[in-house]
Each structure stands twice: as structure tokens, then as C-alpha cells.
Amino acid sequence: MMKTVVKFGGSSLASAAQFQKVGKIIHSDVARRYVVPSAPGRRFGGDMKVTDMLYECYRLAEEDKNFQGALENIKARYMEIIKGLFLNFSIDEKFEEIAKNFRNKVGECYAASRGEYLNGIIMAKYLEFEFVDAAEVICFKENGNFDAEKTDEVMSKRLEGLQKVVIPGFYGAKPNGSVKTFSRGGSDITGSLVAKAVHANLYENWTDVSGFLVTDPRIVKDPVTISTITYREMRELSYMGATVLHEDAIFPLRKEGIPINVRNTNCPEDPGTMIVESTCNKPKYTITGIGGKKGFVSITIEKAMMNAEIGFGRKVLQVFEENGLSFEHTPSGIDTFTVYVHQSEFESKEQQVIADLHRAVQPDLIELESDLALVAVVGRGMRHTRGTAGRIFSALAHAHVNVKMIDQGSSELNIIIGVENRDFETAIQAIYEIFVIAQK
């Protein structure tokens, strides 16, 4: 029998009306037997996510201020959903327990997790599915690190034989029972772990967009939707700022070869985006997606004959490691070696880094350039298409964008372009136009 794990984001579960949409989606396919809900999101502009309400409420408790009013407001959000679904059960005891734990200051992770926990209970009641607390099956080590092996073992055993289950996302527990959360957006991770544990045929991630867009809609108006993308392409784009799916959610699914379908709760008829290990389907466009980030600085080390100096690159990167700085890219020439790092992390350490570089490699010159952005052009179609880099350069030149750096990955899956922060949006628009609009 087919097994599909479905995860619904906060916008999909923000109100009773949204719950009803979700219920129809789940009941329309008997394979959708494992449900992972997030906490209620915003209902309208200016509204607060329940998770943010919980953080604020717990902050009051930590400061020994009266938090009861804030907690009542959170309860009202859930009561609105319960009444709108015409369910007949009480959450009074749950909120009494939460209030007690807040007074005892059990921790911010516990506070934040209650959003998913309560939504999971309501969802299970509404669907008439069994509720399994994520604290039972998502395991963290005592030091707070996620325990993937134990989680898979415990969850597989707990879910064995269960036909219809709701498991709230975002959190788990340490060996002592204390709640520990993933980073924000961690419900995606829970969904992928459930899919791996039950050997699902498909993992559906339902949100408020109809799949993965070629680029950021805040930069390009109405960008097209990607129909199929590989795990590797998705990883590249997620790392460079695309946020439809939590990037850590990809790994458990990739290990099992389980495809992901990103869908829109409000437009369930849209096919969305399929994320797969590999595919013989040729992409519609040469590129799959365009991502990027602002706020980098380049440190260029110049030294004559450095290419003949064994260990030069290692010594340079060791300086950054010892100063607690991770690097993004390291383009190099015959006598130059450049390191790109996050400007916000580098600024307070710049003089120490410069001094350490002088001691480590005795350069002829060190040059810094700030306020840079990196743009990633990603696509499996690029490796089979001639002139991709040339077209990028041509598009950027036509848009009067000065290219500071270009670096192509060894997989030929991505090309990274460095530009000034002020040219970031223009660069993305130019690349989109040459590879998507011009190919329509």
C-alpha cells in the first residue's frame, strides 16, 4: 500500500477554514496516512504566528512578569480553530500544564514547541487519526545534538502497525525528557524523518506557494515555477537563500531516495514542484533556479610565485579557521588567492585576520573589498549547454553590472557570480530574462 507523508506549514493551519482545506486534501488520497503539522501561522497581515506569541509569553514568565493574559490570547487562537471545526473537547488542562511549566521556567524550547503540540492534538481529533507526541520519537542527545540513528530506530518501532497518525513537527526530546527544538522551519525536518522511518513512497510539503520558483518573487515579478528539481540543485539553491524547504530536511529523504512534492494548500490542483534524486526529464530551461545573498567581503592575498609555494592555500584558510570564520568561495589566480566571507562576521576581526595572514604567508599585498553579493545560477541543463557562462556575462554587461568574481563548481551544476550589493537585484533580473523570458 502506498505511503505518503504530508507536512503542512503554519499558513496552511492558521485558521479553521485552513484546517478544512487540509482535511479535504488528506481525505482525497488514502495514501496520505502520516500528517506533520506546524503551529498556526498568520491569518492576515499584521497578525502574529503562534510560535512568536509563545516566545513572547515565555519571555514574560522568565522575567517574572504576569504572562497569563498573553497565554489566554494564545488559547483563544486555538479555541477559535476548535469552535470553527465544531469539535467538542477541552484544552483547559493542556493550558494549565503549560502555565505551570512556564512558571517553573522549563525552557524556551518547551515554550516554542507547544504551538505544534497543540495543533497536532487538534488535527488528530479533526481527522480522527492517532496522535503521537514528537517527544516520544524525535531524539536529541544530552548535549542538544540531534540523534538521527536513535530517532530512526525509535520512530520506526513506534509507528509500525499504525495506519493513520499525526506527529507534530519542530521538536523532540533529550534523554531526560526535556523538550528540544530544531531551528525555525524544523517541521520540514520532522516530516522528512517520518518519511524515512515509514519508508514512504512520497513526502508532500504543503505550503502557501505552488512549488519552488525559479527565483525570488520579491525581485522578479511572477517568476515561473520549477516542475522538477534534483536534490543537488535544491541543496545549492537552499544554501544560497531559497527558503521554501528547510535545507536539513533534504538529507534523510535523499538517503532513502524518497521524492518530495512541494504543493500549495490554497491551490491543491496545482502539481507543484517535484524534488528527486535524479531524472531523465530534460529541464524546460537551461537553468533551474537563481539564488543569492548579500553581505560579503573579499580578502585578496597577492604574492609573487605563490603558486609554487606548497601549502599556501592551507595556511591562508587556517587563519580564517583560527579566527572562527567560515569561507564561501576561494577563487584564485597565479599570484592571487581570494577568500569570500560574511561581512558581518568579518568586520570585528579584520585587523586580526590581516595580521595573522602576514605572519602565516608573508604576502606582498592584502586587499579588502566589502559590500559584495553572491548570485548562484543553478541547473543540471548547464553541463550539456555550450556558452552558458558567456550568456551570463553578456546579460550582466547589457544590464551594466560589473562582475567581481565568477566561479563554476566542479559538478558543472552551478555558477557563482560576485557583484556589488547595489547590483544584486539587477543581476538576478538580467539572468532571469536571458535564460527564462527569452526561452519562453
Phi, psi and omega in degrees: 000137180297143177235122177237128174264130181241127176246133180243130180283175184298324179292333179284346185230027186283341185208172178297322179298321178291321175303319181294322175299316180297317179302317179296319179298313182295315183286347181282350181217116184294343179287342182279083188249351181234117188243130179239106181264149169269179173283157180301133178268201180286138177272335183197170180300132181090350178284161178255143170291146180299324179301318178293324176297321180292318176302315182294319179297316181292328177300319177298318179297318180297328181271010180058034175259166180288113182253359188298320179297318178296322179291324177296324178296323177292317178300322180298325177299317181287323178296325177299319178291314182300314180294321180294336178265000180059038177270150183240081173203159187254142174248016182301314182297323179298318181285331173295319178294318178298315180300318179298315181291328176294318179297325179276359176053058184285347176131151182294326179298316177301314182301310183295326184289341184294338177297310178291320181303309181292320178296326177296319178297316179296316180299317179298318178297316183294318182275345188063042174259166175280141178262129175238117180293129181301334179295340178281332194234348176256116190250131173245152176282168183300329180278001177095354178283144180292136180254091186294317183296313180293321179301314181297320180293311183293316183292318179302317180292318183292325184270351181300125179088345178279134186265322183222115191224143169246126178233113181298147181272178166087336187219167174207210181211153174278170180304330180277002178093351180290142185284139176228135181256158167282179174291168181304139185088007186290353175297330175301320181294315179303315180301318181291325179292322176295316180300319178293317184294324183263004182054054183293154175276336184204144173243116179259127178248106185264129184218206182251017175231152184272053178110190183268124182273153181300326177205180186292120180293347175284345180254315179246127182289128176049057177295153182288159179271140176280126181281318180219135179220145179274162177305318183294318178295318180298318180298315179299315183288323178297318180296328182263027168111345179290134192233021179296323183228134177301125187298330179290345180284345184286323191297312180300325181286320179297322180299326181264352182072028181272124179287152178246137175240112178272121187232167181250117180301325183276347176224066187296345179283342178290136183290338179073203181244132174265129177249119190228165177294311180202161180205147175269354178290125180284139179292151180293324181243162178301320179258156176264318182200164178230124177230182178169170179216148173263172169088048178242161173230143177253137177243110182257122179256121180248132178204128179298135177064023180297333181295340179265358183265108182294132178086007183299309181299320180298317181296320179297310183292331177296326177299317180292321178299314182293339177263010176070032182244127174267145182258155180262311181213155181224068175294148183217157173237192182296317182241014181226148178220119185246138179238127176259127178224166177292127184298320183297328180277332187276325192305316183287347184243006191300316183291326177294319179296316180299314179298317180294324178294320178299319180290326186281318189230000179047062183288160173283327184202142171237128182234132179252143172223124185254180177057050179250157177233153176244131178245127180253124174255117189240139176176131178291341180285345185291327184293340181254008183240124180283148171079016182298311180298321179298321179292324177297311179302317181297316180296318181290322178295318179297329179271006179062038177258125179275122180275122181268335183197147172221135185215122179255132179294153182295338179282352185059023181265340183213152173233127180256129179241130176264130178223172174287150179309318185293340180262003187302304183296319180299320180297314181296317178299318181295317180293320178299316182296319183286329184259338182248300183298318182290341181261357181293000000 
